[in-house]
Amino acid sequence: MKAVPIFRERLVIGSAELVEIVIWQVPTPVPPSDHDFKYRLAYVRDRDCVVRYDNERGKGDHKHLSGWELPYTFTSVEQLLSDFEADIIAIRGEPI
């Protein structure tokens, strides 16, 4: 089985913000993650990546918030999307 894209969305908000979400189902986990998803979710404002969630090879699940890299515990795609949205709301002060 090859990687299968399960979600891809790019939302441009005005002239200064965008959200991009890309999630694939993969045949084997991306080490050191133990689930079968590869993802990157980003909120960019004024050309600066303010919130990013990803699970790159060698680092596993983590998130970037305003320049800080923090561990992230992946439990489900639904929870990932919810956590990402909550971080955007906390920074923006309102939902997208």
C-alpha positions in Angstrom: 0.0 0.0 0.0 1.2 3.5 -0.9 0.5 6.6 1.2 -3.1 7.6 0.6 -4.1 11.3 0.9 -7.1 11.5 3.2 -7.4 15.3 3.8 -6.0 18.3 2.0 -7.2 21.9 2.4 -5.7 25.3 1.9 -7.7 28.3 3.2 -6.6 31.8 2.5 -8.0 34.4 4.9 -7.7 37.9 3.6 -4.3 39.0 2.5 -2.3 38.0 5.5 -3.4 34.6 6.8 -3.6 31.1 5.6 -4.3 27.6 6.9 -3.0 24.5 5.3 -3.9 20.9 6.4 -2.4 17.8 4.7 -3.0 14.3 6.1 -2.0 11.0 4.6 -2.6 7.4 5.7 0.7 5.6 5.4 1.4 1.8 5.3 3.8 1.9 8.2 4.3 4.5 11.0 6.8 7.3 10.4 9.4 6.7 13.1 9.2 7.3 16.0 5.4 7.8 15.7 3.3 4.6 16.3 0.2 5.5 14.2 -0.4 5.2 10.5 -0.7 8.9 9.6 1.7 11.4 8.2 0.5 15.0 8.6 1.4 18.7 8.5 -1.0 21.4 9.6 0.1 25.1 9.5 -1.4 28.5 10.3 0.6 31.3 8.7 0.1 35.0 9.5 2.1 37.8 7.8 4.3 35.1 6.2 5.3 33.7 9.6 4.3 30.2 10.5 2.7 30.8 13.9 1.2 27.3 14.5 2.4 24.0 12.9 1.8 20.4 13.8 3.8 17.7 12.1 5.4 14.3 12.5 8.6 14.3 10.6 10.8 11.3 10.5 13.2 11.2 13.5 11.2 13.8 15.5 7.8 12.2 15.7 4.7 14.0 16.7 5.3 17.6 17.7 4.0 21.1 17.3 5.4 24.6 16.8 3.8 27.5 18.6 5.2 31.0 18.0 8.7 29.8 17.6 8.6 27.0 20.3 8.8 23.3 19.5 6.7 21.2 21.8 5.9 17.5 22.0 2.4 16.5 20.9 0.5 13.3 21.7 -1.4 12.1 18.7 -4.6 10.1 19.6 -6.7 10.6 16.4 -7.1 12.7 13.3 -10.2 14.3 14.9 -8.3 15.3 18.0 -5.4 16.6 15.9 -7.8 18.9 14.0 -9.5 20.0 17.2 -6.2 20.7 19.0 -4.9 22.6 15.9 -8.0 24.7 15.8 -7.8 25.5 19.5 -4.3 26.8 19.2 -5.3 29.0 16.3 -8.2 30.4 18.3 -5.9 31.0 21.3 -3.6 33.1 19.1 -6.1 34.8 16.9 -8.7 35.4 19.6 -11.4 34.0 17.3 -12.1 31.0 15.1 -11.2 31.1 11.4 
